[in-house]
Amino acid sequence: MSLRVVVVGGGLAGMAAAVALESAGAHVTLIEARKSLGGRAGSFEDPQTGEILDNCQHVLLGCCTNLIDFYRRINVLDRIHWENTIHFIDAQGHPHSLWGIDGLPAPLNLAAAGGLFGALTLAERFALARAMLAMLRLGPSGREKLTDVSFSQWLADHSQPASLIDKFYELVLVSALNERCRDASAAYAIQVFQEGMLAHASAYRMGTPACPLGKLYETLPCKDVRLGTRMIAIQFQSPRAVGIELGNEIIKTDAIILAVNYPALEKWIPPDLYKQDARFAKLDQLQSVPILGAHLWFDRPILSTPHAALMSGPMQWLFRKPESDGRAVHGVISAARDWLQRPKEECLELFTQQVRQTFPAAKEAKLERGVIIVEKRATFSPTPGVDHLRPTQSPPPAGISSLFLAGDYTRTNWPATMEGAVRSGYLAAEAVLNRPATFIVPDLPLQWPARLLAKRPT
Ligand SMILES: Cc1cc2nc3c(=O)[nH]c(=O)nc-3n(C[C@H](O)[C@H](O)[C@H](O)COP(=O)(O)OP(=O)(O)OC[C@H]3O[C@@H](n4cnc5c(N)ncnc54)[C@H](O)[C@@H]3O)c2cc1C
């Protein structure tokens, strides 16, 4: 008889676990409280217009090997649009770009664009090149030793100028980590550059879905998906979790994967079991960081490139909506703690001013409509030492056997991202089956110039 598994939570972590387990022959039931799949990386219907809007623009990079594998498994990889050029706009409104030369291995592919990157002074470009070399030489093992160090400390130790931090590091990292350099662990910050730029030529490519996020999951290869179904309790026969209660049904199961976000965990587990299971001991120390997303519709095209990284704020990134001529855009502010209490009208006024100042063609542009979504608990903060707080997917000795965790906050060696969520789902599925390395896809390999510069053998 096949193993019966209930996965609670239809975000990327839960979906990845469910799809992986089903592919291995398990009998899976996926429970999602909302009417659609995707969780934080999902979509909703705009009550005013009926248009399907994303919770927020989501971006992946070529180095997201497990997310790409998940998209392949659910047969939507062809809906991801890849960009080889990253477009920046400086404080004076001048465009700059980073592009890789096709056919050249990393990091040589980005060297020419980096050398010519006019948003930085020559001295800043040299400093950046020095830091990149130092990061390459660290390798993954050197990086892991920096988990308890802040990235701003590492930047100071490597004599990186304040102007370069403002113009480049903050902009890249705030979107990748949802945290400022001073608050982010050096290990996670360096990982962004090591794996996202330096290791492999396809790693830096930026992917965005060419359809609303929610559409990607519509044909999930999982037979028993229950949408609009909220788990109301977990049944325990101490120390095992043996079933879940829905409104009018109890599902008995061999294993439960709890793939809900961490602030909700405590309410599902009786206090004595919660205390006994080491996975929950430090969860209350994880800090959540907000992200602001703004859907903006202008009366004329304002953005001619598919996206723009804005080197002066308040919006940090703008994305042209798929199939739009540049009138409909999505703006993002990460690490948006200062934006939690701002009235919507004030935000829209500031964003319109920024658009008018940044894009010459938009000097007279009028905002026709704006929808602002501030996700208070967008991600956990990747602070120095955060890995000591993150739980494993499988139960520790004396933990609740048959209760597995998945979610971007669990221990994946990745920050809170779609890739981290999928990894957590695959790791949870592997743990349930008790089979190591069945689903996890390895990182992109270091290409030869990167290996040579890192002075490391194959
Ligand atoms: C605004 C914003 C922008 C982001 N941008 C990016 C980006 O550009 N790139 C990137 O890689 N990452 C980005 N992220 C991070 C990414 O969205 C998350 O890391 C990832 O989606 C987390 O997935 P998850 O499955 O771990 O959790 P969630 O998506 O939170 O899934 C948990 C699910 O559990 C369900 N649930 C909760 N309680 C119950 C219950 N009792 N019964 C049934 N179901 C329940 C919830 O409805 C939810 O669907 C962003 C996040 C936000 C919020």
The ligand as a Gaussian input file, in Angstrom:
#p B3LYP/6-31G(d) Opt

LIG

0 1
 C        5.864000      40.702000      -1.700000
 C        6.796000      39.565000      -1.908000
 C        7.737000      39.600000      -2.952000
 C        8.612000      38.531000      -3.134000
 N        9.475000      38.540000      -4.189000
 C       10.227000      37.441000      -4.447000
 C       11.018000      37.349000      -5.620000
 O       11.036000      38.251000      -6.463000
 N       11.763000      36.233000      -5.816000
 C       11.751000      35.197000      -4.940000
 O       12.436000      34.187000      -5.186000
 N       11.018000      35.252000      -3.804000
 C       10.246000      36.337000      -3.543000
 N        9.468000      36.380000      -2.428000
 C        9.546000      35.277000      -1.461000
 C        8.683000      34.085000      -1.886000
 O        7.391000      34.520000      -2.272000
 C        8.540000      33.134000      -0.708000
 O        9.817000      32.814000      -0.218000
 C        7.839000      31.840000      -1.081000
 O        6.730000      32.065000      -1.910000
 C        7.396000      31.157000       0.216000
 O        6.690000      29.979000      -0.078000
 P        6.200000      29.028000       1.101000
 O        5.515000      27.891000       0.457000
 O        7.345000      28.748000       2.012000
 O        5.156000      29.873000       1.977000
 P        3.744000      30.526000       1.596000
 O        3.784000      31.017000       0.215000
 O        3.460000      31.499000       2.686000
 O        2.712000      29.313000       1.664000
 C        2.013000      28.915000       2.818000
 C        0.620000      28.501000       2.399000
 O       -0.044000      27.894000       3.504000
 C       -1.425000      28.216000       3.433000
 N       -2.032000      27.990000       4.751000
 C       -1.776000      28.648000       5.900000
 N       -2.544000      28.134000       6.891000
 C       -3.262000      27.127000       6.360000
 C       -4.233000      26.209000       6.892000
 N       -4.589000      26.223000       8.165000
 N       -4.790000      25.283000       6.064000
 C       -4.444000      25.233000       4.733000
 N       -3.538000      26.098000       4.189000
 C       -2.946000      27.025000       5.001000
 C       -1.375000      29.697000       3.014000
 O       -2.624000      30.117000       2.490000
 C       -0.267000      29.675000       1.974000
 O       -0.762000      29.447000       0.668000
 C        8.595000      37.444000      -2.220000
 C        7.666000      37.412000      -1.183000
 C        6.770000      38.446000      -1.042000
 C        5.762000      38.365000       0.062000

